[in-house]
Amino acid sequence: MRSALLRGRTVAVAVPALALLAAAVAPPAFADAPAGSAYGASASVSLLPGVLGDKGITVDTGKIAPSSTAGPESAQVVNVPLKGLVTAKAVSSSAKQDGSNGPVDAKASIVDAALPVLAPLAGATPKARVISSECKSTPEGITASSELAGLDLGKIGKIPVSTKPNQKLGIDGVLQVIVNEQVKHSDGSLTVNALHIKLLGGDVTGALGKGDIVLASATCAKVAGNPTTPPTTKPSEPSKPSTPPAEGPGQVTVVPVGAPETGDGTLASVTAR
C-alpha cells in the first residue's frame, strides 16, 4: 500500500473539469454490494454559528460523483461549491471490473480543491492541486493508495510524508484529519479515503461543529479465484517436443507472470486461435 503525499510539485491530471467535496466514512460492504465503487466527496456536518456565517448551518450532501462496477462506471461534477465547506474545479470517480470475476480498479479524484471550512483553524484557506485515491483487487488481494498534491493545512499541522495508512493530525476536541485512511470491512472489502476530516464539536474554544467530510473515496471487494503459480519443469525430466495447438476455439495457453498480456502481473488465460 502506498501513499504519495506531495507538496509544492506540479501534478498533471487528465480529468474533465468537475467539482467538489466530501463526507462520512463509507459503510461496510454487503454481500450484494458491487465489486468496486468510488465517489469524489461527501459531507455530513453541523457547523456552529460564526464558522461560515453568523448562523449555524447543517449540510448533508450524500455522495458527490458516485460510480460503481454495477453502473454507472464513471461520474463527474464540475465547479460545484459545497455550501462553502469545500470547493473544487473538478470531482470525478470510476469503478471498473474485468469480466464478472476479474480484477477491480476503483478511483476518485478532486482537482484544484479549497477547504474554507478549515480556514479559522489553519490561519488561511487550505488548498490542494490534487486529492485522489485508488484501490485494486485481484485474486492475490487488495491494494490501496492515496495522493495529496500541494496540500498545506497551515496551523493545523504538517501533512505526514509516510507510506503508512491512517496517519492522523489535528486539534484535541476540535478536529481530527486522517490521511490515507484505509478501512477493512468484515466481508473482506477495503475502503480508502484520501482525506477524512472529523469535526469533533464539544465546548472547546475554537470548535467548528460536528460531522464528517470525506474527500476521494474508493472501495474494492475481494474477487473470486485463487492465485495461480506458473508451472515448473523438474530438471531431471527430459524436455518434450512442443506440439502446436490445434486450430479452432477452446485451446488455452497459460501466460507466465510479467508477460505483457497480463497487465497487472498476475497469470492470465488466453484462447489460442
C-alpha positions as CSV (number, residue, x, y, z in Angstrom):
1,M,0.0,0.0,0.0
2,R,1.4,3.4,-1.0
3,S,0.5,6.9,-0.1
4,A,2.2,9.6,-2.2
5,L,1.9,12.9,-0.3
6,L,3.3,15.6,-2.5
7,R,4.0,19.3,-1.5
8,G,4.8,22.0,-4.0
9,R,5.0,19.8,-7.0
10,T,3.1,20.1,-10.2
11,V,0.8,17.2,-10.9
12,A,-0.9,16.6,-14.2
13,V,-4.3,15.0,-14.0
14,A,-6.3,14.3,-17.2
15,V,-9.8,14.7,-15.9
16,P,-12.7,16.7,-17.4
17,A,-13.5,19.8,-15.5
18,L,-15.6,18.9,-12.4
19,A,-16.1,19.9,-8.9
20,L,-16.2,19.3,-5.3
21,L,-16.2,17.8,-1.9
22,A,-16.7,15.4,1.0
23,A,-18.3,13.3,3.8
24,A,-18.7,10.4,6.3
25,V,-16.9,7.1,6.4
26,A,-18.1,4.6,3.9
27,P,-20.3,1.9,5.4
28,P,-19.3,-1.7,5.4
29,A,-19.9,-3.5,2.1
30,F,-22.7,-6.1,1.9
31,A,-23.0,-9.4,0.1
32,D,-24.9,-7.8,-2.8
33,A,-22.7,-4.8,-3.0
34,P,-20.8,-4.1,-6.3
35,A,-17.2,-5.4,-6.6
36,G,-16.0,-1.8,-6.7
37,S,-17.3,1.7,-6.1
38,A,-16.0,5.2,-5.6
39,Y,-17.1,8.8,-5.1
40,G,-15.4,12.2,-5.2
41,A,-16.6,13.7,-1.9
42,S,-19.3,13.7,0.8
43,A,-20.1,15.8,3.8
44,S,-22.5,15.4,6.7
45,V,-21.8,18.2,9.2
46,S,-23.4,20.7,11.6
47,L,-21.5,23.9,11.9
48,L,-21.6,26.3,14.9
49,P,-22.6,29.9,14.4
50,G,-19.7,32.1,13.3
51,V,-17.8,29.4,11.3
52,L,-19.1,30.1,7.9
53,G,-21.5,32.9,8.7
54,D,-23.5,34.4,11.6
55,K,-25.8,31.4,11.9
56,G,-25.0,27.8,12.3
57,I,-25.8,25.5,9.3
58,T,-26.3,21.8,8.7
59,V,-25.1,20.2,5.5
60,D,-25.7,16.6,4.2
61,T,-24.6,16.2,0.6
62,G,-24.7,12.5,0.1
63,K,-22.0,11.1,-2.3
64,I,-20.8,13.5,-4.9
65,A,-20.0,11.9,-8.4
66,P,-20.6,8.3,-7.4
67,S,-19.7,5.3,-9.6
68,S,-19.6,1.5,-9.3
69,T,-18.9,-1.6,-11.2
70,A,-22.7,-2.1,-11.3
71,G,-23.0,1.2,-13.1
72,P,-22.5,3.9,-13.9
73,E,-18.8,3.1,-14.2
74,S,-17.8,6.8,-14.1
75,A,-19.1,10.1,-12.9
76,Q,-18.0,13.7,-12.7
77,V,-19.1,17.1,-11.4
78,V,-17.9,20.5,-12.5
79,N,-17.4,23.7,-10.4
80,V,-19.8,23.0,-7.6
81,P,-19.0,24.7,-4.3
82,L,-20.4,22.8,-1.3
83,K,-22.1,25.3,1.0
84,G,-18.7,27.0,1.5
85,L,-17.2,23.9,3.1
86,V,-15.2,22.7,0.1
87,T,-14.9,23.9,-3.5
88,A,-13.2,22.3,-6.4
89,K,-12.7,22.7,-10.1
90,A,-13.4,19.1,-10.8
91,V,-14.6,16.0,-9.0
92,S,-14.6,12.5,-10.6
93,S,-14.7,8.8,-10.0
94,S,-14.6,5.5,-11.8
95,A,-15.0,1.8,-10.9
96,K,-14.4,-1.0,-13.4
97,Q,-14.1,-4.8,-13.3
98,D,-12.6,-7.1,-16.0
99,G,-15.4,-9.6,-16.5
100,S,-17.7,-10.9,-13.8
101,N,-15.0,-12.2,-11.5
102,G,-11.9,-10.4,-12.8
103,P,-9.7,-7.7,-11.3
104,V,-11.3,-4.5,-10.0
105,D,-10.0,-0.9,-10.2
106,A,-11.8,1.9,-8.4
107,K,-10.5,5.5,-8.1
108,A,-11.6,9.0,-7.2
109,S,-10.1,12.4,-7.8
110,I,-10.6,16.1,-6.8
111,V,-8.8,18.8,-8.8
112,D,-8.0,22.3,-7.5
113,A,-9.7,21.9,-4.2
114,A,-10.1,24.5,-1.4
115,L,-11.3,23.9,2.2
116,P,-12.8,27.2,3.6
117,V,-14.3,25.3,6.5
118,L,-10.8,24.8,7.9
119,A,-9.7,28.4,7.4
120,P,-10.4,29.5,11.0
121,L,-8.1,26.9,12.4
122,A,-5.4,26.8,9.6
123,G,-4.9,30.6,9.5
124,A,-5.7,30.6,5.8
125,T,-7.9,28.6,3.4
126,P,-6.1,25.2,2.8
127,K,-5.8,24.3,-0.9
128,A,-4.6,21.3,-2.9
129,R,-4.0,20.8,-6.6
130,V,-4.9,17.1,-6.4
131,I,-6.6,14.8,-3.9
132,S,-7.0,11.3,-5.1
133,S,-7.4,7.6,-4.0
134,E,-7.4,4.3,-5.7
135,C,-7.8,0.6,-4.8
136,K,-7.2,-2.5,-6.9
137,S,-8.5,-6.0,-6.2
138,T,-7.1,-9.3,-7.7
139,P,-7.3,-12.9,-6.5
140,E,-4.0,-12.2,-4.8
141,G,-5.5,-9.5,-2.6
142,I,-6.5,-5.8,-2.4
143,T,-4.1,-2.8,-2.6
144,A,-4.8,0.8,-2.0
145,S,-3.1,4.2,-2.2
146,S,-3.8,7.9,-1.9
147,E,-2.2,11.1,-3.2
148,L,-2.3,14.7,-1.8
149,A,-0.6,17.2,-4.1
150,G,0.3,20.6,-2.7
151,L,-2.0,20.4,0.4
152,D,-1.0,22.8,3.2
153,L,-3.0,22.7,6.4
154,G,-1.2,25.7,8.0
155,K,-1.5,25.9,11.8
156,I,-3.5,22.6,11.9
157,G,-0.3,20.7,11.3
158,K,2.1,19.3,8.7
159,I,0.8,16.6,6.4
160,P,2.9,13.4,7.2
161,V,5.0,12.1,4.4
162,S,4.7,8.4,5.0
163,T,3.7,5.2,3.2
164,K,1.6,4.1,6.2
165,P,-2.2,4.3,6.1
166,N,-4.3,6.1,8.7
167,Q,-1.9,9.0,9.5
168,K,-3.6,11.4,11.9
169,L,-3.2,15.1,12.9
170,G,-5.4,17.8,14.3
171,I,-6.5,19.6,17.5
172,D,-7.8,17.7,20.5
173,G,-11.5,18.0,21.0
174,V,-11.9,20.2,17.9
175,L,-10.6,18.5,14.7
176,Q,-9.0,15.3,13.5
177,V,-7.6,14.8,10.0
178,I,-6.9,11.3,8.8
179,V,-4.6,11.0,5.8
180,N,-4.8,7.9,3.5
181,E,-7.5,6.4,5.7
182,Q,-7.9,2.6,5.0
183,V,-10.8,0.7,6.5
184,K,-11.1,-3.1,6.2
185,H,-14.6,-4.4,6.4
186,S,-15.9,-7.7,7.8
187,D,-16.6,-9.1,4.3
188,G,-13.0,-8.6,3.2
189,S,-13.6,-5.4,1.2
190,L,-11.4,-2.3,1.7
191,T,-12.2,1.4,1.6
192,V,-9.5,4.0,1.1
193,N,-10.3,7.7,1.7
194,A,-7.6,10.1,0.7
195,L,-8.6,12.7,3.3
196,H,-11.2,12.2,6.2
197,I,-11.9,15.4,8.2
198,K,-13.7,14.9,11.5
199,L,-15.3,17.9,13.3
200,L,-15.4,16.9,16.9
201,G,-17.7,19.6,18.3
202,G,-17.6,19.9,22.1
203,D,-17.3,23.0,24.2
204,V,-13.6,23.6,23.4
205,T,-12.7,27.1,22.3
206,G,-12.5,27.3,18.5
207,A,-14.7,24.3,17.9
208,L,-16.2,24.3,14.3
209,G,-19.0,21.9,14.8
210,K,-19.7,18.1,14.4
211,G,-19.6,15.7,11.5
212,D,-17.5,14.2,8.7
213,I,-16.1,15.3,5.4
214,V,-14.5,12.7,3.2
215,L,-12.5,13.5,0.0
216,A,-11.8,11.0,-2.7
217,S,-13.1,7.6,-1.6
218,A,-12.7,4.2,-3.3
219,T,-13.9,0.7,-2.2
220,C,-12.8,-2.7,-3.6
221,A,-14.3,-6.1,-2.7
222,K,-12.4,-9.4,-2.8
223,V,-12.7,-11.1,-6.2
224,A,-13.2,-14.8,-6.9
225,G,-10.5,-17.1,-7.9
226,N,-7.3,-18.4,-6.5
227,P,-3.7,-17.2,-7.0
228,T,-2.0,-19.2,-9.7
229,T,1.6,-20.3,-9.7
230,P,3.4,-20.7,-13.1
231,P,4.1,-24.4,-13.9
232,T,7.6,-25.6,-13.4
233,T,9.6,-28.4,-15.0
234,K,11.7,-30.7,-12.9
235,P,15.4,-30.6,-14.0
236,S,15.5,-34.4,-14.2
237,E,12.7,-34.7,-16.6
238,P,13.7,-34.7,-20.3
239,S,12.1,-31.9,-22.3
240,K,9.4,-33.0,-24.7
241,P,9.0,-31.5,-28.2
242,S,6.2,-29.0,-28.2
243,T,3.1,-29.5,-30.3
244,P,1.4,-26.5,-31.9
245,P,-2.2,-26.1,-30.6
246,A,-5.0,-27.3,-32.9
247,E,-6.9,-24.8,-34.9
248,G,-10.3,-23.7,-33.6
249,P,-11.6,-22.4,-30.2
250,G,-11.0,-24.0,-26.8
251,Q,-7.2,-24.1,-26.9
252,V,-5.9,-22.4,-23.8
253,T,-2.3,-21.1,-23.2
254,V,-1.2,-20.0,-19.7
255,V,0.7,-16.7,-19.9
256,P,3.5,-16.5,-17.3
257,V,3.8,-13.8,-14.7
258,G,5.1,-10.5,-16.2
259,A,4.0,-11.2,-19.7
260,P,2.6,-8.0,-21.4
261,E,-0.9,-9.7,-21.8
262,T,-1.4,-9.8,-18.1
263,G,-1.2,-6.1,-17.4
264,D,-1.3,-6.4,-13.6
265,G,1.4,-9.1,-13.3
266,T,-0.9,-12.0,-12.4
267,L,-1.4,-15.1,-14.5
268,A,-4.0,-14.9,-17.3
269,S,-5.5,-17.4,-19.7
270,V,-5.9,-16.6,-23.4
271,T,-7.6,-18.6,-26.1
272,A,-5.3,-19.6,-28.9
273,R,-6.6,-19.0,-32.5
